Amino acid sequence: MTDLSRPGKTRVLLSWSSGKDSAWTLYRLQRDPTVEVVGLLTTYNQAFARSAIHGVRLTLVRAQAEAAGLPLVEIPLPWPCSNEQYEQAMRAGLDEAMQRFVPDAIAFGDLFLEDIRAYRESRMAQTGLDVLFPIWGTPTDQLARTMISGGLQAVVTCLDPARMPESLAGAAFDLDFLVQLPATVDPCGENGEFHSFAWNGPMFKWPIRVAVGETVTREGFVYTDLTELVD
């Protein structure tokens, strides 16, 4: 828990997926005058050097951290990865982050899934950290439009073709994308319908210029590759 006798801002570590929700959570924290974001914590598939869920190249996640002006703790996950292996890797990564940044709290970009929130709170209970959910409970149709109108720009990197059209893989997360979503799909993809990569927005000092590459189907999901454009 936060030591109230300690002067200064609450030092917050942010769980970072590379997607729009993480990015908007960062923006919310940046606007809070009582908070200092001290670092980002991300997991990646060690076999492919890609973010664990979104399928984004680790080099792009590093570019995001640089654009945000924040250090990044990278947690490698084996492939395949059992629950036990995941828990061990997370403990090691969190231990590293706590030693490096001495945070008071850890923040997550979850929106409304109670079981996920309960899981995170239970896992963090032994750390002594406060657990923050800065965008929790915001209606997702409202949140999606607020992100877009607020300048966040993202690309869909992974989707579930059983829930939404494959043609939306690699699409920009914008108002046109929201219009094309089936009525059963959450506008923010909170039920796992799609994932994204945030490449620009008010949380970054500069945009991460990306090119949309090949789209492939793996293990029942459709992934679109992104590469960084460099001058």
Secondary structure, DSSP 8 states (H G I E B T S, - for coil): ---TTS-S-EEEEEE--SSHHHHHHHHHHHT-TTEEEEEEEEEEETTTTEETTT--BHHHHHHHHHHHT--EEEEEE-SS--HHHHHHHHHHHHHHHHHHH--SEEE----S-HHHHHHHHHHHTTTT-EEE-TTTT--HHHHHHHHHHTT-EEEEEEE-TTTS-GGGTT-B-SHHHHHHS-TTS-TT-TTSSEEEEEEESTTSSS---EEEEEEEEETTEEEEEEEE---
